[in-house]
Amino acid sequence: MEVHKAAVRDFWEAVACGEIYAGGKTLQEQFRSHSEARYRLEPYIRDFAGFDGEGKDVLEIGVGMGADHVEWAKSRPRRLVGIDLTPRAVEWTEQRLTTAGFKSDLQVADAEELPFDDDSFDVVYSWGVLHHSPDPTAAFREAHRVLRPGGELRAMVYHRPSVVGLLLWARYGLATGRPRQSLSDIYARYLESPGTKGYTVGEGRQLVAMFPSPDVSSIISFGDLLQGAVGQRHERTVLRLAQTVWPRHLINRVPGLGLYLLIRASKGD
C-alpha cells in the first residue's frame, strides 16, 4: 500500500495523537488530563524514556501533545529540540511548554530529512512515531547520523504480530471474507494513519542495523488490553462488550504478541 507523506500529515494534523484525552475547559486542565491518562495507560514510558537529559543535548522526534517533551524539559538538558511533521503538534507542545514554564527549540520537520548537523545529540527519543513514516529506514538512518558517538537512540515502533493486529485482522480480514489479508496490510489500512507499519523483532533489528548490538523487544500495550480509547474509530458497541470480558491477565503473559516494539541502541565510537 503506497502512501504519500501528505496523507500521513493530514491525518495527524486533523487530531494530534492523544488529543482525545485532553479534556477540560482550560489549557492547564487539558494538559493535566492528557498527562494523567498517558502515564496511567502507559506507565512503561517513564522507565523506557528515562528522562535523564541533564547536561545532554536531546532530540525528540514526533512531539505529539508534548507530554514527554515537558518531562525531558524538567530534566534540565543542555539543549532540547523537538520536531513533528504537523504544525498542530508543534503548537500544542509550544503551549504546553509555556504553561509549564519551559522552552525548547520546536520545529515542523521531517524525520526522514532531519535539519541538523551530524553528531549533534546525545539522545534521540521517539515514542510511537517512526512507524508512520513512509520510509522508516531513512528516519532511523537520520537518527543515527545526528547522534554523537556513544549517544543513544530510544524508540518505540509497532510490533507485528500483536493482539491489536489480530483483532483488526479478525474484523477487516476474516469477517469480510478476506482471511489471506496480511497483517502488514491490515496495519497499513486500519491502524491509525494510512500506511502505518509493524515490525517483527528481526525486522526491528534490521531497522537499526547501523547500530552495534541494539536491544529490541516487544511488550504488551494498553491497546492489546483494550484499555483507554483504543478502537474508537471502529464499532464502539462491540468494543465496549469486548472490554468487559477481555482476559487481560492472560494477554499480559504473552509479550510476544504485544503491539509495542522497544528499541534501544547506542552509536559506536
Beta strands, then each sheet from edge to edge (+ up, - down):
strand 1: 57-61
strand 2: 79-84
strand 3: 105-108
strand 4: 121-127
strand 5: 147-158
strand 6: 215-219
strand 7: 260-266
sheet 1: 3+ 2+ 1+ 4+ 5+ 7- 6+
end
